[in-house]
Amino acid sequence: MKSTLGILTAAGALALAAMPAAAQSPPAEIARLANGKPDLNGIWQALNSANYDLERHMARASMQLREGPHGPLPDVPLLRLGAVGAVPGGMGVVEGGKIPYTPEAAAKREENRKNWLNRDPEIKCYLPGVPRANYMPFPFQIFHNENSIFFAYEFAGATREIYLEDVGPAETDSWMGQSVGRWEGDTLVVEVSGLSDQTWLDRSGTHHSYKLRVTERYTPAGPNHLQYEAVIEDPEVFTRPWKISMPLYRRIEEGARLMDFKCVEFVEELIYGEYRRKPLER
């Protein structure tokens, strides 16, 4: 009897596993505005290592390495950071695994990696740009009604207004670019252009030119999840368009809010300290 019951239980488990995901557990109903569009209001955050490296990667000793007697070691300026300066492993968020760099651009990325401490704009609290702002280890908030959408980021107090009508080409390049949105069913599609070429896409030296164009897609995957995708195009740097994707999670703890991290004042000593009348020890 026990044997028969075990066989039936196993068969039932196999049958359940073979069922389509939708049949197993229908997605929970998503909140909507009065006009029927998904309600994106809330505080969202990515939980991955994409800000370290968009590509799949093993953990490594530092964000800036030098050759050691038995393999790479942290470069001297980062040595005292120990494990805090190390890079956690990640499965990667790039469709197909690899970013399709031109040979020249790939060489520049390697050069960026070797000079991470002096080159990564995140270190100097420059605005993060798009898409990097969405997967930094800081939350961001979406303010959304029937007529407007606005993004506010905790890091550096960055913001984006999502225009819901065509406003023409960006008048000038800027750190966060110009964002124009439209709806395709329940998916918010945002075309981003006019991005400054000074931003990076991660801490691993992933760079771009002023020709960067980003097409974002925000799709509700339940009441507390968004599926985020971004197609990245830049003919100066990449041989073809490529895509990243990841879930974004709603912060649901009591009192969830954006905290103050306007980090410009935190890096004044780093950037301008040498110009003091009596510089401090560096």
Protein Blocks (a to p, Z undefined) as FASTA:
>chain_A
ZZmmmmmmmmmmmmmmmpcfklmmgcddddddfkopacfbdcdddddfklmombacdddf
bfbdcddfkbccddfklmmnmmmlpccddebjaehhiacddfklmmmmmmmmmmmmmmmm
klnopaebjaklmmccbdcdddddfkbccdddfehoiacdddfbdebjafbdcfklpadd
ddehjaccdddehiafkbcfbfnopacdfkbccddddddebjkbccdddddddfklmgbd
cdddddddddfbghiacddddfklmmmmmmmmmmpmbacdZZ
